[in-house]
Amino acid sequence: MRSAWRYQDQHIGRAGGRVRRLTMASAASSRSLMRWLLAAAIGLLIATTAVATERGLLVEVRPAPADSLWWTHLDFVPRDTQVRSIAVNRLDPSWCKASELTEAAFPDSVRHGERGLDAYLAGGQNGFSAKGSFDGRPLEIVLGIFESCGGESGNFLLVLAAGWPASSPDRIVQVERISARPVLMYLSVDPARGAIYMPELLPVRPREQVAMECESGQVRGAAGTCVRRYARRG
């Protein structure tokens, strides 16, 4: 039987100090130790992976009557420290967390069905990110949710220059807070006119009431939406 060297328990040496005693151990014992170490390493990897995957935007649906509009009962929790490989504090020094809005972040209960998010975005909307030449150069447009280190939260618009590395100062074209609270917005872009629209889903109410609820800088769009328009500059 093959053998291997292994450290055993410490014992008192001649000078009264503690020393380790190196003895022979069977290969079977060594294999058992290796299996135990391998199992421990796999367990640690699984635990680390589980923690690492708890990223991205968390969207929770609050309990509500069955006939209510689901997008009025959403809570958004950003959990990322980077957006598109860019540190959040580079986007805004006061932010601690920020996450992109993505369809995958929404639970199945509000994605599917005739009134679900997937059906709505399938109607010609651009979703939560887009690419296009809005000012004569290729750009990436991203909508997301931020949370400041002081606990404030809302929507942000991020405009990036396509093709630049994340570390380049030329990568970030524009970062702007576009709402004072997290809401469900989507993109409607018109590259030919250099325009970006961000309608916000609102409860269907009388036109006057909807118009009153639009924030400063927004205009009333289609029924039930407020629209913020960003046009090409220059």
Secondary structure as the mmCIF struct_conf table of DSSP 4:
data_model
#
loop_
_struct_conf.conf_type_id
_struct_conf.id
_struct_conf.beg_label_comp_id
_struct_conf.beg_label_asym_id
_struct_conf.beg_label_seq_id
_struct_conf.end_label_comp_id
_struct_conf.end_label_asym_id
_struct_conf.end_label_seq_id
STRN STRN1 SER A 3 ILE A 12
TURN_TY1_P TURN_TY1_P1 ARG A 14 ALA A 15
BEND BEND1 GLY A 16 GLY A 16
STRN STRN2 ARG A 18 SER A 26
HELX_RH_AL_P HELX_RH_AL_P1 ALA A 27 ALA A 52
TURN_TY1_P TURN_TY1_P2 THR A 53 THR A 53
BEND BEND2 GLU A 54 GLU A 54
BEND BEND3 GLY A 56 GLY A 56
STRN STRN3 LEU A 58 VAL A 61
TURN_TY1_P TURN_TY1_P3 ALA A 66 ASP A 67
BEND BEND4 SER A 68 SER A 68
HELX_RH_3T_P HELX_RH_3T_P1 TRP A 70 THR A 72
BEND BEND5 HIS A 73 HIS A 73
STRN STRN4 LEU A 74 VAL A 77
BEND BEND6 THR A 81 THR A 81
STRN STRN5 GLN A 82 VAL A 83
TURN_TY1_P TURN_TY1_P4 ARG A 84 SER A 85
STRN STRN6 ILE A 86 ALA A 87
HELX_RH_AL_P HELX_RH_AL_P2 VAL A 88 LEU A 91
TURN_TY1_P TURN_TY1_P5 PRO A 93 SER A 94
STRN STRN7 TRP A 95 GLU A 100
HELX_RH_3T_P HELX_RH_3T_P2 GLU A 103 ALA A 105
BEND BEND7 PHE A 106 PHE A 106
HELX_RH_AL_P HELX_RH_AL_P3 ASP A 108 ARG A 111
BEND BEND8 HIS A 112 GLY A 113
TURN_TY1_P TURN_TY1_P6 GLU A 114 ARG A 115
BEND BEND9 GLY A 116 GLY A 116
HELX_RH_AL_P HELX_RH_AL_P4 LEU A 117 LEU A 121
TURN_TY1_P TURN_TY1_P7 ALA A 122 GLY A 124
TURN_TY1_P TURN_TY1_P8 GLY A 127 PHE A 128
STRN STRN8 SER A 129 SER A 133
BEND BEND10 PHE A 134 ARG A 137
STRN STRN9 PRO A 138 SER A 148
TURN_TY1_P TURN_TY1_P9 CYS A 149 GLY A 150
BEND BEND11 GLY A 151 GLY A 151
STRN STRN10 SER A 153 ALA A 161
TURN_TY1_P TURN_TY1_P10 ALA A 162 GLY A 163
BEND BEND12 TRP A 164 TRP A 164
TURN_TY1_P TURN_TY1_P11 ALA A 166 SER A 167
BEND BEND13 SER A 168 SER A 168
TURN_TY1_P TURN_TY1_P12 PRO A 169 ASP A 170
BEND BEND14 ARG A 171 ARG A 171
STRN STRN11 ILE A 172 ARG A 177
BEND BEND15 ALA A 180 ARG A 181
STRN STRN12 MET A 185 MET A 185
STRN STRN13 SER A 188 ASP A 190
TURN_TY1_P TURN_TY1_P13 PRO A 191 GLY A 194
STRN STRN14 ALA A 195 TYR A 197
STRN STRN15 GLU A 200 LEU A 201
HELX_RH_AL_P HELX_RH_AL_P5 ARG A 207 GLU A 213
BEND BEND16 CYS A 214 CYS A 214
HELX_LH_PP_P HELX_LH_PP_P1 GLU A 215 GLU A 215
TURN_TY1_P TURN_TY1_P14 SER A 216 GLY A 217
STRN STRN16 VAL A 219 ARG A 220
BEND BEND17 ALA A 222 ALA A 222
TURN_TY1_P TURN_TY1_P15 ALA A 223 GLY A 224
STRN STRN17 THR A 225 VAL A 227
STRN STRN18 ARG A 229 ALA A 231
HELX_LH_PP_P HELX_LH_PP_P2 ARG A 232 ARG A 233
#
